[in-house]
Amino acid sequence: MECLLAANEIYDVVKFQVSGKTITASLASNVSPIEEVWVVPMSKSGVIEKANVTSVEKFMDRYNYALLKSTATDKLNGSPVFNSKGQVVGLFSSVGEIQSATDVNYANDFEVKGLSQNDITLRQCNIRIGLPNKLEEAVVGLMLSSEKPANIYKEVVDDFITRYPYSNEGYYALANIQLANNEVEGADKTMQNAVQNTKEKDEAHYNYARLIYRVAVSPEFTEKAKATGWTLDKALTEIQKGAGCEKPMTLTVTF
């Protein structure tokens, strides 16, 4: 599993992302009372159990919540429930004497957003929360994830750069992480990639200059800044490149 996308504690469902290719199962749009279905767990979790749908309720006006009767136990919770057409009708749950299948379309419709990083349910797991498919929302998610443990935040930053290589925010965040770990050379390479790959070149040069200046005036980075060539002159050069200046800037003060 790569990351979490969404979850709901009430219906005990979670949507997550895995790496690699998987075969997609078709989803049932309806389930009828008295219909025969099958709870199909992973082979190591148990055997396939036949179940009967005793009744079907609607929630949120469009999703099915099917009550079941079977010999399956709570060890099979979370297993897909299939109908006779091989379609997934829901996810199995057994709590006390109540057995049910929550419409899998409900989980399928979950959408990760920028504010998902603050979702109380998702934050209970020490697993990275995914980023949205829209850049604006992803930037929000990137900012909020900075409060997470360092390893989780680094994973989010890496994912952001992979998904949005043309955006400055990911490179700037990664360079700051590297500087926090005293990796000046790594930060330099990251910002060079930002200048090369991003659409907003002026912003990339500006961010580059900001980092160079910060390091150049910090005693703790003196040796590594010198080794990497991060000087105040280089910071000025990056500012000039960002402003589109081909000639050195001069400042004239008249008294």
Phi and psi in degrees as GROMACS dihedral restraints (atoms count N, CA, C in turn):
[ dihedral_restraints ]
;  ai    aj    ak    al  type     phi  dphi    fc
    3     4     5     6     1   -90.3    20    10
    4     5     6     7     1   -44.0    20    10
    6     7     8     9     1  -164.2    20    10
    7     8     9    10     1   163.0    20    10
    9    10    11    12     1   -90.0    20    10
   10    11    12    13     1   146.8    20    10
   12    13    14    15     1  -113.9    20    10
   13    14    15    16     1   -40.3    20    10
   15    16    17    18     1  -169.6    20    10
   16    17    18    19     1   163.1    20    10
   18    19    20    21     1  -158.8    20    10
   19    20    21    22     1   159.3    20    10
   21    22    23    24     1  -142.3    20    10
   22    23    24    25     1   118.8    20    10
   24    25    26    27     1   -72.3    20    10
   25    26    27    28     1   -31.7    20    10
   27    28    29    30     1   -62.2    20    10
   28    29    30    31     1   -46.7    20    10
   30    31    32    33     1   -97.7    20    10
   31    32    33    34     1     4.4    20    10
   33    34    35    36     1    55.7    20    10
   34    35    36    37     1    50.1    20    10
   36    37    38    39     1  -129.8    20    10
   37    38    39    40     1   151.1    20    10
   39    40    41    42     1  -142.9    20    10
   40    41    42    43     1   145.2    20    10
   42    43    44    45     1  -115.4    20    10
   43    44    45    46     1   129.1    20    10
   45    46    47    48     1  -139.5    20    10
   46    47    48    49     1   168.0    20    10
   48    49    50    51     1  -112.8    20    10
   49    50    51    52     1   136.5    20    10
   51    52    53    54     1  -118.1    20    10
   52    53    54    55     1   158.6    20    10
   54    55    56    57     1   -88.6    20    10
   55    56    57    58     1   157.9    20    10
   57    58    59    60     1    90.6    20    10
   58    59    60    61     1   177.0    20    10
   60    61    62    63     1   -97.7    20    10
   61    62    63    64     1   137.6    20    10
   63    64    65    66     1  -128.7    20    10
   64    65    66    67     1   156.5    20    10
   66    67    68    69     1   -88.7    20    10
   67    68    69    70     1   124.7    20    10
   69    70    71    72     1   -80.4    20    10
   70    71    72    73     1   129.7    20    10
   72    73    74    75     1   -87.2    20    10
   73    74    75    76     1   145.2    20    10
   75    76    77    78     1   -74.5    20    10
   76    77    78    79     1   146.0    20    10
   78    79    80    81     1  -104.9    20    10
   79    80    81    82     1   136.3    20    10
   81    82    83    84     1   -78.5    20    10
   82    83    84    85     1   140.7    20    10
   84    85    86    87     1   -91.1    20    10
   85    86    87    88     1   -20.9    20    10
   87    88    89    90     1  -142.0    20    10
   88    89    90    91     1   157.0    20    10
   90    91    92    93     1  -141.8    20    10
   91    92    93    94     1   138.2    20    10
   93    94    95    96     1  -112.9    20    10
   94    95    96    97     1   149.0    20    10
   96    97    98    99     1   -59.4    20    10
   97    98    99   100     1   149.6    20    10
   99   100   101   102     1    73.7    20    10
  100   101   102   103     1    -4.5    20    10
  102   103   104   105     1   -69.4    20    10
  103   104   105   106     1   143.6    20    10
  105   106   107   108     1   -89.6    20    10
  106   107   108   109     1   132.9    20    10
  108   109   110   111     1  -135.1    20    10
  109   110   111   112     1   171.3    20    10
  111   112   113   114     1  -134.6    20    10
  112   113   114   115     1   130.8    20    10
  114   115   116   117     1   -86.9    20    10
  115   116   117   118     1   119.0    20    10
  117   118   119   120     1  -118.2    20    10
  118   119   120   121     1    96.7    20    10
  120   121   122   123     1   -85.3    20    10
  121   122   123   124     1   172.0    20    10
  123   124   125   126     1   -65.5    20    10
  124   125   126   127     1   150.8    20    10
  126   127   128   129     1   -56.3    20    10
  127   128   129   130     1   -34.1    20    10
  129   130   131   132     1   -79.7    20    10
  130   131   132   133     1   -10.6    20    10
  132   133   134   135     1   -93.9    20    10
  133   134   135   136     1   -18.3    20    10
  135   136   137   138     1   155.3    20    10
  136   137   138   139     1  -167.7    20    10
  138   139   140   141     1  -108.5    20    10
  139   140   141   142     1   164.1    20    10
  141   142   143   144     1   -66.4    20    10
  142   143   144   145     1   133.5    20    10
  144   145   146   147     1  -118.4    20    10
  145   146   147   148     1   130.5    20    10
  147   148   149   150     1   -79.5    20    10
  148   149   150   151     1   143.0    20    10
  150   151   152   153     1  -140.8    20    10
  151   152   153   154     1   157.7    20    10
  153   154   155   156     1  -115.3    20    10
  154   155   156   157     1   136.7    20    10
  156   157   158   159     1   -80.5    20    10
  157   158   159   160     1   119.4    20    10
  159   160   161   162     1   -92.3    20    10
  160   161   162   163     1   -30.6    20    10
  162   163   164   165     1  -163.8    20    10
  163   164   165   166     1   160.3    20    10
  165   166   167   168     1  -132.2    20    10
  166   167   168   169     1   129.2    20    10
  168   169   170   171     1  -117.2    20    10
  169   170   171   172     1   158.2    20    10
  171   172   173   174     1  -105.5    20    10
  172   173   174   175     1   140.5    20    10
  174   175   176   177     1  -130.9    20    10
  175   176   177   178     1   147.7    20    10
  177   178   179   180     1    55.3    20    10
  178   179   180   181     1    28.7    20    10
  180   181   182   183     1    71.5    20    10
  181   182   183   184     1   -12.8    20    10
  183   184   185   186     1  -141.4    20    10
  184   185   186   187     1    -6.2    20    10
  186   187   188   189     1  -106.2    20    10
  187   188   189   190     1   148.1    20    10
  189   190   191   192     1   -94.7    20    10
  190   191   192   193     1   137.4    20    10
  192   193   194   195     1  -124.3    20    10
  193   194   195   196     1   103.1    20    10
  195   196   197   198     1   -98.4    20    10
  196   197   198   199     1   128.7    20    10
  198   199   200   201     1   -87.9    20    10
  199   200   201   202     1   136.7    20    10
  201   202   203   204     1  -121.8    20    10
  202   203   204   205     1   162.3    20    10
  204   205   206   207     1  -133.8    20    10
  205   206   207   208     1   120.7    20    10
  207   208   209   210     1  -162.1    20    10
  208   209   210   211     1   178.2    20    10
  210   211   212   213     1   -95.8    20    10
  211   212   213   214     1     6.0    20    10
  213   214   215   216     1   -66.1    20    10
  214   215   216   217     1   150.7    20    10
  216   217   218   219     1  -112.0    20    10
  217   218   219   220     1   176.4    20    10
  219   220   221   222     1   -68.5    20    10
  220   221   222   223     1    -8.0    20    10
  222   223   224   225     1   -65.5    20    10
  223   224   225   226     1   -19.5    20    10
  225   226   227   228     1   -97.6    20    10
  226   227   228   229     1     7.5    20    10
  228   229   230   231     1   -55.5    20    10
  229   230   231   232     1   134.6    20    10
  231   232   233   234     1    92.8    20    10
  232   233   234   235     1    -9.0    20    10
  234   235   236   237     1   -72.2    20    10
  235   236   237   238     1   148.0    20    10
  237   238   239   240     1   -71.9    20    10
  238   239   240   241     1   147.1    20    10
  240   241   242   243     1  -112.2    20    10
  241   242   243   244     1   121.6    20    10
  243   244   245   246     1  -105.8    20    10
  244   245   246   247     1   150.7    20    10
  246   247   248   249     1   -96.7    20    10
  247   248   249   250     1  -176.5    20    10
  249   250   251   252     1   -68.3    20    10
  250   251   252   253     1   -13.7    20    10
  252   253   254   255     1   -92.3    20    10
  253   254   255   256     1     1.7    20    10
  255   256   257   258     1    80.4    20    10
  256   257   258   259     1    17.2    20    10
  258   259   260   261     1   -97.1    20    10
  259   260   261   262     1   145.9    20    10
  261   262   263   264     1   -81.9    20    10
  262   263   264   265     1   121.1    20    10
  264   265   266   267     1   -97.2    20    10
  265   266   267   268     1   -20.7    20    10
  267   268   269   270     1   176.1    20    10
  268   269   270   271     1  -176.3    20    10
  270   271   272   273     1  -110.3    20    10
  271   272   273   274     1   130.7    20    10
  273   274   275   276     1   -73.5    20    10
  274   275   276   277     1   142.9    20    10
  276   277   278   279     1  -146.4    20    10
  277   278   279   280     1   134.6    20    10
  279   280   281   282     1  -130.6    20    10
  280   281   282   283     1   112.1    20    10
  282   283   284   285     1  -128.0    20    10
  283   284   285   286     1   110.9    20    10
  285   286   287   288     1    65.9    20    10
  286   287   288   289     1  -124.1    20    10
  288   289   290   291     1   -97.0    20    10
  289   290   291   292     1     1.5    20    10
  291   292   293   294     1   -99.4    20    10
  292   293   294   295     1   123.1    20    10
  294   295   296   297     1  -114.8    20    10
  295   296   297   298     1   139.5    20    10
  297   298   299   300     1  -152.4    20    10
  298   299   300   301     1   168.3    20    10
  300   301   302   303     1  -133.5    20    10
  301   302   303   304     1   113.8    20    10
  303   304   305   306     1   -85.5    20    10
  304   305   306   307     1   129.1    20    10
  306   307   308   309     1   -45.3    20    10
  307   308   309   310     1   121.5    20    10
  309   310   311   312     1   -69.2    20    10
  310   311   312   313     1   -20.6    20    10
  312   313   314   315     1   -64.5    20    10
  313   314   315   316     1   -27.5    20    10
  315   316   317   318     1   -63.2    20    10
  316   317   318   319     1   -48.9    20    10
  318   319   320   321     1   -68.0    20    10
  319   320   321   322     1   -35.8    20    10
  321   322   323   324     1   -63.7    20    10
  322   323   324   325     1   -29.8    20    10
  324   325   326   327     1   -84.6    20    10
  325   326   327   328     1    -4.1    20    10
  327   328   329   330     1   -56.8    20    10
  328   329   330   331     1   139.8    20    10
  330   331   332   333     1  -129.7    20    10
  331   332   333   334     1   124.3    20    10
  333   334   335   336     1   -76.3    20    10
  334   335   336   337     1   138.5    20    10
  336   337   338   339     1  -127.8    20    10
  337   338   339   340     1   172.9    20    10
  339   340   341   342     1   -59.2    20    10
  340   341   342   343     1   -41.5    20    10
  342   343   344   345     1   -75.3    20    10
  343   344   345   346     1    -3.8    20    10
  345   346   347   348     1   -61.4    20    10
  346   347   348   349     1   -22.8    20    10
  348   349   350   351     1   -61.5    20    10
  349   350   351   352     1   -23.4    20    10
  351   352   353   354     1  -101.9    20    10
  352   353   354   355     1     6.8    20    10
  354   355   356   357     1   -61.9    20    10
  355   356   357   358     1   123.8    20    10
  357   358   359   360     1   -59.9    20    10
  358   359   360   361     1   -42.4    20    10
  360   361   362   363     1   -64.4    20    10
  361   362   363   364     1   -46.0    20    10
  363   364   365   366     1   -68.1    20    10
  364   365   366   367     1   -32.1    20    10
  366   367   368   369     1   -71.5    20    10
  367   368   369   370     1   -12.0    20    10
  369   370   371   372     1   -70.7    20    10
  370   371   372   373     1   -19.7    20    10
  372   373   374   375     1  -101.5    20    10
  373   374   375   376     1   140.0    20    10
  375   376   377   378     1   -87.1    20    10
  376   377   378   379     1    53.0    20    10
  378   379   380   381     1  -126.7    20    10
  379   380   381   382     1   141.5    20    10
  381   382   383   384     1   -58.0    20    10
  382   383   384   385     1   138.4    20    10
  384   385   386   387     1   -94.4    20    10
  385   386   387   388     1   133.3    20    10
  387   388   389   390     1   -66.2    20    10
  388   389   390   391     1   168.9    20    10
  390   391   392   393     1  -103.8    20    10
  391   392   393   394     1   149.6    20    10
  393   394   395   396     1   -68.0    20    10
  394   395   396   397     1   167.7    20    10
  396   397   398   399     1   -86.0    20    10
  397   398   399   400     1    -9.2    20    10
  399   400   401   402     1  -102.5    20    10
  400   401   402   403     1   133.8    20    10
  402   403   404   405     1   -57.5    20    10
  403   404   405   406     1   -45.0    20    10
  405   406   407   408     1   -59.3    20    10
  406   407   408   409     1   -41.7    20    10
  408   409   410   411     1   -70.8    20    10
  409   410   411   412     1   -36.9    20    10
  411   412   413   414     1   -65.1    20    10
  412   413   414   415     1   -35.5    20    10
  414   415   416   417     1   -63.0    20    10
  415   416   417   418     1   -40.7    20    10
  417   418   419   420     1   -61.8    20    10
  418   419   420   421     1   -45.6    20    10
  420   421   422   423     1   -61.3    20    10
  421   422   423   424     1   -39.8    20    10
  423   424   425   426     1   -62.7    20    10
  424   425   426   427     1   -44.5    20    10
  426   427   428   429     1   -63.3    20    10
  427   428   429   430     1   -45.2    20    10
  429   430   431   432     1   -68.4    20    10
  430   431   432   433     1   -30.1    20    10
  432   433   434   435     1   -72.0    20    10
  433   434   435   436     1   -11.4    20    10
  435   436   437   438     1   -65.4    20    10
  436   437   438   439     1   -16.7    20    10
  438   439   440   441     1   -86.4    20    10
  439   440   441   442     1    -5.5    20    10
  441   442   443   444     1   -79.1    20    10
  442   443   444   445     1   169.4    20    10
  444   445   446   447     1   -54.0    20    10
  445   446   447   448     1   150.2    20    10
  447   448   449   450     1   -53.9    20    10
  448   449   450   451     1   -41.7    20    10
  450   451   452   453     1   -67.7    20    10
  451   452   453   454     1   -37.0    20    10
  453   454   455   456     1   -68.9    20    10
  454   455   456   457     1   -44.5    20    10
  456   457   458   459     1   -60.2    20    10
  457   458   459   460     1   -42.2    20    10
  459   460   461   462     1   -61.9    20    10
  460   461   462   463     1   -39.2    20    10
  462   463   464   465     1   -64.1    20    10
  463   464   465   466     1   -40.0    20    10
  465   466   467   468     1   -64.6    20    10
  466   467   468   469     1   -44.1    20    10
  468   469   470   471     1   -61.1    20    10
  469   470   471   472     1   -45.8    20    10
  471   472   473   474     1   -61.1    20    10
  472   473   474   475     1   -40.7    20    10
  474   475   476   477     1   -65.7    20    10
  475   476   477   478     1   -39.9    20    10
  477   478   479   480     1   -61.5    20    10
  478   479   480   481     1   -45.3    20    10
  480   481   482   483     1   -64.5    20    10
  481   482   483   484     1   -38.3    20    10
  483   484   485   486     1   -64.5    20    10
  484   485   486   487     1   -41.9    20    10
  486   487   488   489     1   -81.1    20    10
  487   488   489   490     1   -32.0    20    10
  489   490   491   492     1  -130.7    20    10
  490   491   492   493     1    66.1    20    10
  492   493   494   495     1   -67.2    20    10
  493   494   495   496     1   -13.5    20    10
  495   496   497   498     1   -93.9    20    10
  496   497   498   499     1     1.3    20    10
  498   499   500   501     1  -105.4    20    10
  499   500   501   502     1   138.0    20    10
  501   502   503   504     1   -70.6    20    10
  502   503   504   505     1   -30.6    20    10
  504   505   506   507     1   -55.9    20    10
  505   506   507   508     1   -40.7    20    10
  507   508   509   510     1   -66.3    20    10
  508   509   510   511     1   -44.3    20    10
  510   511   512   513     1   -65.1    20    10
  511   512   513   514     1   -41.5    20    10
  513   514   515   516     1   -64.5    20    10
  514   515   516   517     1   -39.8    20    10
  516   517   518   519     1   -65.1    20    10
  517   518   519   520     1   -43.3    20    10
  519   520   521   522     1   -64.8    20    10
  520   521   522   523     1   -42.5    20    10
  522   523   524   525     1   -61.9    20    10
  523   524   525   526     1   -37.8    20    10
  525   526   527   528     1   -66.3    20    10
  526   527   528   529     1   -37.9    20    10
  528   529   530   531     1   -62.1    20    10
  529   530   531   532     1   -43.5    20    10
  531   532   533   534     1   -65.4    20    10
  532   533   534   535     1   -39.4    20    10
  534   535   536   537     1   -67.4    20    10
  535   536   537   538     1   -35.0    20    10
  537   538   539   540     1   -63.0    20    10
  538   539   540   541     1   -24.7    20    10
  540   541   542   543     1   -99.2    20    10
  541   542   543   544     1    13.4    20    10
  543   544   545   546     1    64.8    20    10
  544   545   546   547     1    29.8    20    10
  546   547   548   549     1  -103.4    20    10
  547   548   549   550     1    74.9    20    10
  549   550   551   552     1   -66.4    20    10
  550   551   552   553     1   -42.6    20    10
  552   553   554   555     1   -62.1    20    10
  553   554   555   556     1   -41.0    20    10
  555   556   557   558     1   -64.3    20    10
  556   557   558   559     1   -40.9    20    10
  558   559   560   561     1   -63.8    20    10
  559   560   561   562     1   -36.9    20    10
  561   562   563   564     1   -63.5    20    10
  562   563   564   565     1   -44.2    20    10
  564   565   566   567     1   -64.4    20    10
  565   566   567   568     1   -38.6    20    10
  567   568   569   570     1   -63.1    20    10
  568   569   570   571     1   -43.3    20    10
  570   571   572   573     1   -73.0    20    10
  571   572   573   574     1   -28.6    20    10
  573   574   575   576     1   -64.9    20    10
  574   575   576   577     1   -40.1    20    10
  576   577   578   579     1   -63.8    20    10
  577   578   579   580     1   -36.7    20    10
  579   580   581   582     1   -62.6    20    10
  580   581   582   583     1   -45.4    20    10
  582   583   584   585     1   -61.5    20    10
  583   584   585   586     1   -38.0    20    10
  585   586   587   588     1   -76.1    20    10
  586   587   588   589     1   -38.3    20    10
  588   589   590   591     1   -99.4    20    10
  589   590   591   592     1   -26.9    20    10
  591   592   593   594     1   -79.3    20    10
  592   593   594   595     1   158.5    20    10
  594   595   596   597     1   -78.0    20    10
  595   596   597   598     1   -41.4    20    10
  597   598   599   600     1   -87.4    20    10
  598   599   600   601     1    84.0    20    10
  600   601   602   603     1   -64.6    20    10
  601   602   603   604     1   -36.1    20    10
  603   604   605   606     1   -62.4    20    10
  604   605   606   607     1   -40.0    20    10
  606   607   608   609     1   -67.6    20    10
  607   608   609   610     1   -37.4    20    10
  609   610   611   612     1   -63.7    20    10
  610   611   612   613     1   -45.2    20    10
  612   613   614   615     1   -64.7    20    10
  613   614   615   616     1   -38.9    20    10
  615   616   617   618     1   -64.0    20    10
  616   617   618   619     1   -45.8    20    10
  618   619   620   621     1   -62.6    20    10
  619   620   621   622     1   -39.8    20    10
  621   622   623   624     1   -59.1    20    10
  622   623   624   625     1   -47.0    20    10
  624   625   626   627     1   -63.3    20    10
  625   626   627   628     1   -39.7    20    10
  627   628   629   630     1   -59.8    20    10
  628   629   630   631     1   -44.9    20    10
  630   631   632   633     1   -67.9    20    10
  631   632   633   634     1   -42.3    20    10
  633   634   635   636     1   -60.6    20    10
  634   635   636   637     1   -45.2    20    10
  636   637   638   639     1   -61.9    20    10
  637   638   639   640     1   -44.9    20    10
  639   640   641   642     1   -59.7    20    10
  640   641   642   643     1   -41.4    20    10
  642   643   644   645     1   -73.7    20    10
  643   644   645   646     1   -40.6    20    10
  645   646   647   648     1   -62.6    20    10
  646   647   648   649     1   -29.9    20    10
  648   649   650   651     1   -98.7    20    10
  649   650   651   652     1     3.5    20    10
  651   652   653   654     1  -100.7    20    10
  652   653   654   655     1   117.5    20    10
  654   655   656   657     1   -55.3    20    10
  655   656   657   658     1   -33.3    20    10
  657   658   659   660     1   -65.1    20    10
  658   659   660   661     1   -20.5    20    10
  660   661   662   663     1  -105.2    20    10
  661   662   663   664     1     7.3    20    10
  663   664   665   666     1   -49.7    20    10
  664   665   666   667     1   -53.7    20    10
  666   667   668   669     1   -66.8    20    10
  667   668   669   670     1   -46.7    20    10
  669   670   671   672     1   -70.1    20    10
  670   671   672   673     1   -33.1    20    10
  672   673   674   675     1   -64.6    20    10
  673   674   675   676     1   -42.3    20    10
  675   676   677   678     1   -64.7    20    10
  676   677   678   679     1   -41.8    20    10
  678   679   680   681     1   -66.2    20    10
  679   680   681   682     1   -33.1    20    10
  681   682   683   684     1   -88.5    20    10
  682   683   684   685     1   -12.6    20    10
  684   685   686   687     1    83.3    20    10
  685   686   687   688     1    21.9    20    10
  687   688   689   690     1   -87.6    20    10
  688   689   690   691     1    96.3    20    10
  690   691   692   693     1  -121.8    20    10
  691   692   693   694     1   170.8    20    10
  693   694   695   696     1   -64.7    20    10
  694   695   696   697     1   -33.0    20    10
  696   697   698   699     1   -64.3    20    10
  697   698   699   700     1   -39.9    20    10
  699   700   701   702     1   -67.8    20    10
  700   701   702   703     1   -36.7    20    10
  702   703   704   705     1   -61.4    20    10
  703   704   705   706     1   -43.5    20    10
  705   706   707   708     1   -63.7    20    10
  706   707   708   709     1   -39.5    20    10
  708   709   710   711     1   -60.8    20    10
  709   710   711   712     1   -41.8    20    10
  711   712   713   714     1   -65.8    20    10
  712   713   714   715     1   -37.2    20    10
  714   715   716   717     1   -62.8    20    10
  715   716   717   718     1   -42.5    20    10
  717   718   719   720     1   -63.0    20    10
  718   719   720   721     1   -42.1    20    10
  720   721   722   723     1   -63.6    20    10
  721   722   723   724     1   -39.9    20    10
  723   724   725   726     1   -65.7    20    10
  724   725   726   727     1   -32.8    20    10
  726   727   728   729     1   -85.3    20    10
  727   728   729   730     1    -4.2    20    10
  729   730   731   732     1    79.2    20    10
  730   731   732   733     1    23.3    20    10
  732   733   734   735     1   -89.5    20    10
  733   734   735   736     1   129.0    20    10
  735   736   737   738     1   -95.8    20    10
  736   737   738   739     1   -20.7    20    10
  738   739   740   741     1  -108.3    20    10
  739   740   741   742     1   152.4    20    10
  741   742   743   744     1   -58.0    20    10
  742   743   744   745     1   142.1    20    10
  744   745   746   747     1   -75.7    20    10
  745   746   747   748     1   142.8    20    10
  747   748   749   750     1  -126.3    20    10
  748   749   750   751     1   147.1    20    10
  750   751   752   753     1  -120.3    20    10
  751   752   753   754     1   119.4    20    10
  753   754   755   756     1  -108.5    20    10
  754   755   756   757     1   125.8    20    10
  756   757   758   759     1  -114.4    20    10
  757   758   759   760     1   124.1    20    10
  759   760   761   762     1  -108.2    20    10
  760   761   762   763     1   128.1    20    10
